[in-house]
């Protein structure tokens, strides 16, 4: 299984969550997944959002490694 993130800048003029982000993660063939996300312009806020996104991926990776 592999994961990817497509991050793009948050548009403050568009307060709603973009549709691509609402339906994340998107599944691809071979068990691959990709997450679409918009990131705030303030670096510390962007880091916080990325950490929240990466935490479940890391937990899933750890479960996979434990089973191997």
C-alpha positions in Angstrom: 0.0 0.0 0.0 1.2 3.5 -0.7 -0.1 7.0 0.0 0.4 10.4 -1.6 -0.8 13.9 -0.8 -1.7 16.6 -3.2 -1.6 19.8 -1.3 -2.5 23.2 -2.6 -3.0 26.6 -1.0 -6.2 27.4 0.8 -8.3 30.0 -1.0 -9.8 32.3 1.7 -12.4 33.5 -0.8 -13.8 29.9 -1.0 -14.8 29.0 2.6 -16.3 25.7 1.7 -14.2 22.5 1.6 -13.3 21.6 -2.0 -15.1 18.5 -3.4 -11.8 16.7 -4.0 -10.8 17.2 -0.4 -14.3 16.1 0.9 -13.9 12.7 -0.9 -10.3 12.1 0.2 -8.6 9.7 0.3 -9.1 8.7 -3.3 -8.3 5.0 -4.0 -6.1 4.1 -7.0 -5.2 0.6 -8.3 -2.9 -1.6 -6.4 -4.1 -0.3 -3.0 -2.6 3.1 -3.5 -4.4 6.2 -2.1 -4.1 9.9 -2.6 -5.3 12.6 -0.3 -6.2 16.0 -1.7 -6.0 18.9 0.8 -5.8 22.6 0.9 -3.2 24.1 3.3 -3.5 27.4 5.2 -1.0 30.1 4.4 0.2 30.3 7.9 3.1 27.7 8.2 2.2 26.5 11.7 -1.4 25.9 10.7 -0.3 24.1 7.6 2.0 21.8 9.6 -0.8 21.0 12.1 -3.1 20.1 9.2 -0.4 17.9 7.6 0.3 16.1 10.9 -3.4 15.3 11.3 -3.5 13.9 7.8 -0.4 11.8 8.2 -1.2 10.3 11.6 -3.7 7.7 10.3 -1.4 6.8 7.4 1.5 6.2 9.8 -0.7 4.0 12.0 -1.8 2.0 9.0 1.8 1.5 7.9 2.8 0.3 11.4 -0.1 -2.2 11.4 1.1 -3.5 8.0 4.7 -3.9 9.2 3.6 -5.7 12.3 1.7 -8.2 10.1 4.7 -8.8 7.8 
